[in-house]
Amino acid sequence: MMMLLLCLLSLLTPPSSAAAPIDKARLAEHIHKAFSTPAAMKLTVGELSPSPVPGWLGGTVDASDGERRSAQPILVSEDGRWYFLGAMAVLGASPVPGMKAFPEDPNLPPVHLFPDGKHAVVGTPKDLSVDPDAANRAKISLKDAPATGPADAALTLVEYSDLQCPHCKKSHEILEAELAKLPIKLRRVFKHYPLDMHAWSYDAAIAAACASRVKPAAGNAVLHRFFAEQEKITPADVRAKSLEFAKAAGLPEAAFAACVDKKETKAVVEADKREGDSLGVTGTPTLFINGRKVRGYAWSEVKAVIDELSKAAKK
């Protein structure tokens, strides 16, 4: 069974049960019409060979406009009539006994196939015997992470954040202003989740993690400076800025610089990212309070979860 990434299209070739030579030029022209590709874009269908599915050939379609080039998987029926412009996935085990599921893909909805082979459901199965908040808490490691607030607080807020992300800066400012006003004890923990789309966020995460390692009490001060001067930092000067922030926070310069240059905290940053992935984090900022995922970072949303869990903690 195949997972469609794009729509199913029909070629004009009459149906035939026997294998027939595939007219690649005609196939490329059909793709151009069906997907309205730019006239300047050249489409080339590569070699087609038998796929794991009987009766279907697999290959790629190359698209080039002279400056950029990309390749898309394609499956073509051996009779030349049908094709899927998309990838094929192999069904695997589902958490639900007896069902099968497509491999997890952050860009696609989860699909699970019932044992009868005729019905499927789009969605992630939830186990009623497992408490979602407790399951999330079990995945979060609080050891050695930059934190503020009492260790014995009834509530713990964990934020997965990117130091170059404008929304993360806004969230940081909101939490700084509002958490201090709360009449309850709350511990706030920072986790690094640098996004690939940001040019200097990974290096900043390494540096901030180095600050926490070299002088734990100064880790939060360096985080604050990265957010405060976010608009001024560039990939070219992120190291210099890191040294500047560390010096202002009272860190020993030589030890900090060595940690940054050797990327000694790369494992810490990668562990934070894997942890976020395991929790379903796909963007930043993402907040969890006692394991409960907050839908956004607006204070009204954060406060609503805090109020709910505070009442539960008092019971």
C-alpha positions in Angstrom: 0.0 0.0 0.0 1.3 3.4 -0.8 1.1 6.8 0.9 0.2 9.6 -1.5 2.2 12.7 -1.1 0.5 14.4 -4.0 -2.7 13.7 -6.0 -3.3 10.7 -8.2 -3.3 11.6 -11.9 -4.4 9.7 -15.0 -2.4 9.5 -18.2 -4.3 9.3 -21.5 -2.7 6.0 -22.5 -5.4 3.3 -22.9 -5.4 0.8 -20.1 -3.5 -2.4 -20.7 -2.6 -5.4 -18.4 0.7 -5.9 -20.2 3.8 -3.9 -19.5 4.4 -1.2 -22.1 7.3 1.1 -22.9 6.8 4.3 -20.8 6.8 7.5 -22.9 8.9 9.6 -20.6 8.5 12.8 -22.6 4.8 12.5 -22.6 4.9 11.7 -18.8 7.0 14.9 -18.2 4.5 17.0 -20.3 1.6 15.6 -18.3 3.3 16.5 -15.0 3.9 20.0 -16.3 0.2 20.4 -17.1 -1.2 18.7 -14.0 1.0 20.6 -11.6 1.3 23.9 -13.5 5.1 23.9 -13.3 6.8 27.1 -14.8 7.4 26.9 -18.5 11.1 27.6 -17.9 11.4 24.6 -15.7 12.7 21.5 -17.4 11.3 18.2 -16.2 13.2 15.0 -16.9 11.9 11.6 -16.0 14.9 9.3 -15.0 15.3 5.6 -15.4 12.3 3.6 -14.2 12.8 0.2 -12.7 10.7 -2.3 -10.9 9.5 -1.1 -7.5 8.8 -3.3 -4.4 5.1 -3.2 -5.5 4.3 -5.6 -8.3 3.0 -3.9 -11.5 4.7 -0.5 -10.6 7.9 1.1 -11.7 9.9 3.5 -9.5 12.2 6.4 -10.3 12.6 10.1 -10.0 11.6 13.3 -11.8 14.3 16.0 -12.0 13.2 19.6 -12.1 15.6 22.4 -13.1 15.3 26.0 -14.0 18.9 26.6 -14.7 19.7 27.8 -11.2 18.0 25.3 -8.9 17.5 21.6 -9.2 15.3 19.2 -7.3 14.2 15.6 -7.5 10.8 14.1 -6.8 10.0 10.3 -6.4 7.6 8.9 -8.9 5.8 5.6 -9.3 4.3 4.6 -12.7 2.1 1.7 -13.5 3.6 -0.8 -15.9 0.9 -0.2 -18.4 1.8 3.5 -18.5 -1.6 4.8 -17.5 -1.3 5.8 -13.8 1.4 7.5 -11.8 1.9 8.8 -8.3 4.2 11.8 -7.9 5.3 11.1 -4.4 7.0 8.6 -2.1 6.1 5.1 -1.1 6.2 4.0 2.5 6.2 0.5 4.0 3.6 -0.2 6.7 5.0 -1.0 10.1 3.6 -1.9 13.5 1.1 0.4 15.2 0.9 0.9 19.0 -2.6 -0.6 18.7 -2.5 -4.4 18.6 -3.5 -5.8 15.2 -3.1 -2.5 13.4 -0.4 -1.3 11.1 0.9 2.2 10.6 2.9 4.3 8.2 6.3 5.4 9.4 6.3 8.7 11.4 6.9 11.8 9.3 6.7 15.3 10.7 5.5 16.5 7.3 2.6 14.1 7.0 -0.4 13.1 9.2 -0.2 9.7 10.9 -2.2 7.0 9.2 -3.1 3.6 10.9 -4.6 0.7 9.0 -7.2 -1.6 10.6 -6.7 -5.4 10.5 -9.4 -5.8 7.8 -7.1 -4.0 5.3 -10.0 -1.9 4.1 -10.2 0.9 6.6 -7.7 3.4 7.9 -7.8 6.3 10.3 -5.8 9.5 10.2 -4.6 10.3 13.7 -2.4 9.2 16.6 -3.8 6.5 18.9 -4.0 7.5 22.5 -3.7 5.0 25.3 -6.3 5.7 28.0 -4.3 3.8 30.5 -1.4 6.3 30.3 -1.6 9.8 31.8 -0.3 12.2 29.1 1.2 14.7 31.6 3.0 11.9 33.5 4.3 10.4 30.2 5.7 13.8 29.1 7.3 14.4 32.5 9.1 11.1 32.3 10.7 12.2 29.0 12.0 15.5 30.5 15.4 15.6 32.2 15.8 18.5 34.7 19.3 17.6 35.7 21.9 20.4 35.1 19.4 22.5 32.9 19.5 26.3 33.4 16.7 27.0 35.9 15.2 29.7 38.1 12.8 29.3 41.0 12.7 26.9 44.0 13.6 23.3 43.4 10.6 22.2 45.6 8.1 24.2 43.6 4.8 22.4 42.9 4.9 23.5 39.3 7.7 23.3 36.8 7.6 25.2 33.5 10.0 23.8 30.8 10.6 25.9 27.7 12.1 24.6 24.5 13.5 27.7 22.8 15.8 29.1 20.1 18.0 32.1 20.9 17.5 33.6 17.4 13.8 33.1 17.3 11.8 36.4 17.6 8.8 34.6 19.1 11.1 33.0 21.6 12.4 36.4 22.6 8.8 37.6 23.1 7.9 34.5 25.1 11.0 35.1 27.2 10.1 38.6 28.0 6.5 37.6 28.8 7.6 34.9 31.2 10.2 37.2 32.8 7.6 39.9 33.5 4.6 37.7 34.5 6.0 34.7 36.4 7.5 37.1 39.0 4.0 38.3 39.8 2.6 34.8 40.6 1.7 34.1 44.3 2.8 30.5 43.9 6.1 28.7 43.7 7.1 27.8 40.1 10.4 26.6 38.7 11.4 27.6 35.2 13.7 25.4 33.1 15.3 26.3 29.8 16.0 23.8 27.0 17.8 24.4 23.8 16.0 23.7 20.5 17.9 25.7 17.8 16.1 25.6 14.5 18.0 24.8 11.2 16.5 27.8 9.6 18.4 30.2 11.9 22.0 30.9 11.0 23.6 31.5 14.4 21.2 29.9 16.9 23.1 26.6 17.2 26.4 28.4 18.0 24.5 30.5 20.5 23.0 27.4 22.1 26.5 25.9 22.4 27.8 29.1 24.0 24.9 29.4 26.4 25.2 25.8 27.4 29.0 26.4 28.0 28.1 29.3 30.3 25.9 27.0 32.4 28.6 24.4 32.5 31.5 26.7 33.4 29.5 28.7 35.9 26.0 27.4 36.5 24.9 30.5 38.3 25.7 32.7 35.3 23.9 30.6 32.7 20.7 32.5 32.8 22.4 35.8 32.6 24.0 34.8 29.3 20.6 33.5 28.0 19.1 36.9 28.8 21.8 38.8 26.9 21.3 36.7 23.8 17.6 37.5 23.8 18.2 41.2 24.7 20.6 41.7 21.8 19.1 39.3 19.4 18.6 41.8 16.6 22.3 42.9 16.8 23.9 39.5 16.5 25.1 38.0 13.2 26.7 34.7 12.3 30.0 36.5 11.9 30.1 38.0 15.4 28.2 35.4 17.5 31.4 34.1 19.1 32.5 37.6 20.0 29.1 38.4 21.4 29.3 35.2 23.4 32.6 36.2 24.9 31.2 39.6 25.7 28.1 38.2 27.4 30.2 35.7 29.4 32.7 38.3 30.6 29.8 40.5 31.8 28.4 37.5 33.7 31.7 37.0 35.4 32.7 33.7 33.7 36.4 32.8 33.4 37.3 33.8 29.9 39.8 31.1 29.0 37.6 28.2 30.2 34.5 29.6 28.5 36.3 30.3 25.2 37.8 26.8 25.2 34.4 25.3 25.8 32.9 27.3 22.9 35.7 26.7 20.5 35.7 22.9 21.1 31.9 22.8 21.2 32.1 20.9 24.4 28.4 21.3 25.0 27.2 20.0 21.7 26.0 16.8 23.4 23.9 18.9 25.7 22.3 20.8 22.9 21.7 17.6 20.9 20.2 15.9 24.0 17.8 18.8 24.5 16.7 18.6 20.8 16.1 14.9 21.0 14.1 15.3 24.1 12.0 18.0 22.4 11.5 15.7 19.4 10.3 12.9 21.7 7.7 15.3 23.1 6.5 16.4 19.7 8.2 19.7 19.6 8.3 21.0 16.1 8.7 24.7 16.6 9.7 27.3 19.1 8.8 28.4 21.7 7.1 25.3 23.1 6.2 25.3 26.7 5.3 22.4 29.1 4.0 22.9 32.7 4.2 19.7 34.8 4.2 17.8 31.5 1.2 19.6 30.1 1.9 21.1 26.7 0.7 24.8 26.5 -1.1 25.6 23.2 0.8 28.8 22.7 3.0 31.3 24.6 0.5 34.2 25.1 0.3 34.9 28.8 -3.5 34.1 28.8 -2.7 30.6 27.6 0.2 30.0 30.0 -1.8 31.4 32.9 -4.8 29.2 32.2 -2.6 26.1 32.5 -0.9 27.4 35.6 -4.2 28.1 37.3 -5.6 24.6 36.4 -2.6 22.7 37.6 -2.2 24.9 40.7 -5.7 23.9 41.8 -4.9 20.2 41.0 -1.7 20.4 43.1 -3.7 21.6 46.1 -6.1 18.7 46.1 
